[in-house]
Amino acid sequence: MIGAEIGKLAQNLGVTFRDPVLLQRAFIHRSYLNEITEAHDLKDNERLEFLGDAIINFIVSEELFECFPDYAEGPLTNLRAALVRRETLARLAEQLALGSYLWLGHGEEESGGRARPATLCAVFEALVGSIYVDQGIAVAREFVLPIMRHELLRVKRNALDKDPKSRLQEWVQSNKSATPRYKEVEKFGPDHAKTFVMQVTVVGEIMGVAQGRSKQDATQAAAAKALHKLDLPAPEYVPDPGLEARFGL
């Protein structure tokens, strides 16, 4: 039986489902089925979640591939990771109020499952999966890209307009209420051609070490390494396995 609320949601999303059961299934948490004793033919949303995760990754990858024609695989992967991380998808689910449509078991409900980031991320992925199965990739793309527009713009702006040190500082201040700390850990070479090694720490943890012809260059490279380690956009990051291994990175 399809809930009236789900039918209203379909209207709000602007997607007309051929099979409304698919949309309903996207909101059935396994905890709900675990508490049903009578016979039923309902299924939870985990298979749709699995599929939706892949579809979102494909749509975002395709968009980044078109938007950043000069980026190599590594930077593109970092950009995608910043867009499809759990926190981002949970935030999108909150914007659509998807949590209010979830079918949860009593225990999950009482423990705050309706607002849990992992659950919200999963229901957003399941929703995209249901749209794809019912309507195909074109409609799924038309749904995902507009709702991710602000996130895409943010990532594009950060990737193109600000240096790694600035981007790292903004993220750390916003997410850790702290400031990255930089220090010189080595320098070598003749006076006219010295190489500097700079280290950046975040809340006491070493997040990046890099070398450069100036302290400024090494600092920016260390910040890029930290962004990469945090799965944030870091197209400037250049691996230095020997140096990173020395510092346990």
C-alpha positions in Angstrom: 0.0 0.0 0.0 1.5 3.4 -1.0 1.4 6.1 1.6 -0.4 9.3 0.8 2.7 11.2 2.0 4.9 9.5 -0.5 2.5 10.4 -3.3 2.7 14.1 -2.2 6.5 13.8 -2.2 6.5 12.6 -5.8 4.6 15.7 -6.8 7.0 17.9 -4.9 10.0 16.3 -6.5 8.4 16.8 -10.0 8.9 13.1 -10.9 6.0 11.0 -12.1 6.7 7.4 -11.2 5.4 4.6 -13.4 5.8 2.3 -10.4 5.1 4.2 -7.2 6.1 1.1 -5.2 9.7 1.9 -6.1 9.5 5.3 -4.6 7.9 3.9 -1.5 10.6 1.3 -1.1 13.3 4.0 -1.1 12.0 5.1 2.3 11.6 1.7 4.0 14.4 1.3 6.6 15.3 -2.3 7.5 14.4 -1.5 11.1 10.8 -1.1 10.1 10.6 -4.6 8.5 12.4 -6.1 11.5 9.4 -5.1 13.7 6.7 -6.4 11.4 5.3 -9.7 12.5 2.6 -10.3 10.0 3.3 -11.6 6.5 4.2 -8.9 4.1 5.9 -8.4 0.7 7.7 -5.1 1.5 11.4 -4.7 0.9 13.9 -2.3 2.5 15.7 0.4 0.6 19.3 -1.1 0.8 19.4 -2.4 -2.8 18.2 1.0 -4.1 20.7 2.7 -1.9 23.5 0.6 -3.4 22.4 1.4 -6.9 21.8 5.1 -6.2 25.3 5.5 -4.8 26.7 4.3 -8.1 24.3 6.5 -10.2 25.2 9.6 -8.2 28.9 8.9 -8.6 28.4 8.5 -12.4 26.3 11.7 -12.8 28.8 13.8 -10.7 31.8 12.2 -12.5 30.3 13.0 -15.9 29.6 16.6 -14.8 33.1 17.1 -13.5 34.6 15.5 -16.6 32.8 18.2 -18.7 33.5 21.1 -16.4 37.2 20.4 -15.8 38.7 19.3 -19.2 42.3 19.9 -18.1 42.1 17.9 -14.8 43.7 14.5 -14.5 42.1 11.5 -12.8 43.5 12.3 -9.3 42.1 15.8 -9.0 38.8 14.8 -10.5 38.5 12.0 -7.9 39.1 14.5 -5.1 36.5 16.8 -6.4 33.9 14.0 -6.7 34.8 12.9 -3.2 34.0 16.3 -1.9 30.6 16.3 -3.6 29.3 12.8 -2.8 30.5 12.5 0.8 28.0 11.5 3.5 27.7 14.9 5.0 26.8 16.5 1.6 24.2 14.0 0.7 22.7 14.1 4.2 22.4 17.9 3.8 20.6 17.5 0.5 18.2 15.0 2.1 17.5 17.5 4.9 16.7 20.2 2.3 14.1 17.9 0.8 12.8 16.8 4.2 13.3 13.2 3.2 13.7 12.1 6.8 10.0 12.9 7.5 9.0 10.2 5.0 11.0 7.4 6.4 9.4 4.2 7.6 11.4 3.4 10.7 11.2 0.8 13.5 10.3 2.2 17.0 13.8 1.7 18.3 15.4 3.5 15.3 12.8 6.3 15.7 13.4 6.8 19.4 17.2 6.9 18.9 17.0 9.8 16.4 17.3 7.8 13.2 15.2 10.2 11.3 17.8 12.8 11.6 21.0 10.6 11.5 23.4 11.7 8.7 24.1 8.1 7.7 20.4 7.3 7.4 19.7 10.5 5.5 22.5 9.9 3.1 21.2 6.4 2.5 17.7 7.5 1.8 18.9 10.2 -0.7 20.9 7.5 -2.5 17.9 5.1 -2.5 15.7 7.9 -3.9 18.1 8.4 -6.8 18.2 4.7 -7.3 14.4 4.5 -7.5 14.3 7.4 -10.0 16.9 5.7 -12.1 15.1 2.3 -12.1 11.8 3.8 -12.9 12.7 6.7 -15.3 16.3 6.1 -16.5 19.5 8.0 -16.4 18.3 11.2 -18.1 15.6 11.8 -15.4 18.0 10.9 -12.6 20.5 13.4 -14.0 17.8 16.1 -14.2 17.0 15.4 -10.6 20.5 15.2 -9.2 22.3 18.1 -10.9 19.9 21.0 -10.0 19.7 20.0 -6.3 23.5 19.7 -6.2 23.9 23.0 -8.0 25.1 25.0 -5.0 27.5 22.2 -3.9 28.9 22.0 -7.5 29.4 25.8 -7.6 31.1 25.7 -4.2 33.5 23.0 -5.2 34.2 24.6 -8.6 34.9 28.0 -6.9 37.2 26.5 -4.3 39.0 24.4 -6.9 39.6 27.4 -9.2 39.7 30.6 -7.2 41.5 30.0 -3.9 44.9 28.6 -3.1 45.2 25.3 -1.0 46.2 27.1 2.2 43.1 29.3 2.1 40.8 26.4 1.3 42.3 24.3 4.1 42.0 27.2 6.6 38.3 27.7 5.7 37.5 24.0 6.1 39.4 23.6 9.4 37.8 26.7 10.9 34.3 25.6 9.8 34.6 21.9 10.7 37.1 21.9 13.6 36.8 25.4 15.1 40.6 25.5 14.9 43.4 26.9 12.6 46.0 24.8 10.7 49.5 25.2 12.1 52.6 25.3 9.9 56.2 24.9 10.8 59.5 24.4 9.0 60.8 20.9 9.8 63.8 20.8 7.4 65.9 22.8 5.0 68.8 21.7 2.9 70.9 22.8 -0.1 73.2 25.7 -0.8 72.2 29.2 0.2 71.3 30.2 -3.3 69.1 27.1 -3.9 67.7 26.0 -0.6 64.8 23.5 -0.4 62.4 23.9 2.5 60.2 21.2 4.1 57.0 22.5 5.7 54.6 20.5 7.9 50.9 21.3 8.6 49.0 20.0 11.6 45.3 20.2 12.3 44.3 19.9 16.0 47.7 18.3 16.7 47.6 15.7 13.9 50.1 15.9 11.1 48.1 16.3 7.9 50.6 17.2 5.3 54.3 17.6 4.7 55.8 18.9 1.5 59.0 20.6 0.1 59.5 23.6 -2.1 62.0 26.1 -3.3 60.5 28.6 -0.8 58.7 28.4 2.5 55.6 29.7 0.7 55.7 27.0 -2.0 56.3 24.3 0.5 53.4 25.6 2.7 51.0 25.6 -0.2 52.1 22.1 -1.2 51.6 20.8 2.4 48.1 22.4 2.5 47.3 20.6 -0.7 48.4 17.3 0.8 46.2 17.9 3.9 43.2 18.6 1.6 43.9 15.4 -0.3 44.1 13.5 3.0 40.7 15.0 4.0 39.2 13.9 0.7 38.7 17.5 -0.3 39.4 19.0 -3.7 43.2 19.3 -4.1 44.1 19.5 -7.8 47.5 21.0 -6.8 48.5 17.9 -4.8 51.6 16.1 -6.2 52.4 12.8 -4.4 55.9 12.6 -2.8 55.9 9.0 -1.5 59.4 9.2 0.0 58.8 12.3 2.0 55.3 11.3 3.0 56.5 7.9 4.2 59.2 9.5 6.4 56.5 11.4 8.2 54.0 8.5 8.4 51.6 10.0 5.8 
